[in-house]
Amino acid sequence: MNRILIAEDEARIASFVEKGLRANGFVTAVVADGVAAYDLAGAGGFDLLILDIGLPLSDGFTVLRRLRQSRVTLPVIILTARDSVSDTVAGLEGGADDYIAKPFAFEELLARVRLRLRLRADRAPEVTVLRVSDLSLDLRTRRAYVGARAVDLSTREFALAEIFCRHPDQVLTREQLLSHVWGFDFDPGSNVVDVYVRYLRRKIGADRIETVRGTGYRMRAA
Ligand code: CA
């Protein structure tokens, strides 16, 4: 099991990242300042650190530099504001493996986390094709098929189809879908989920995704 340390002082973002990672089977711990991040990451027991730059007590760059000076080789993914990406890239000389600009969609972060963990340890091959009845999603090529027919999905549509296929027969709330596919920065009052479910139904078949009144949507397994 992979253990991930999240160093983020904004409670909303920390909880968004934590919930998402837990839902995907990771074990998580959250710290809200740079000193705690350094202490915990340096103590071992984690497989990856998600590190915000703007942390109280000691900023992310300092934490990273100190960790690398102490020969801690833990993979680190930096979280940074979109308008300071160039500073961050400069800061990566401090030894981060990757960075991601805020706001980000959870799926984007998850893809990077998986990539970093895979690069680190050669593990059992992962599922690369998701199947729910005759719908299949090839996660490597990002292609979708209904039976043998290829279906052209946009990036968002694919991400939406993916989360449904990972949870067949399970009701997914609009909020879950929104945070997984669009990220925490999206207005929860937005109807973007409903719009995209409509697009998806048009492409993969209307009966496949049920509306659960007042709650969200469910993908039928059979
Ligand atoms: Ca911050």
Residues whose N, C-alpha, C, O or C-beta is under 5 A from the ligand:
A	BS01	CA	D9 E10 D52 G54 L55
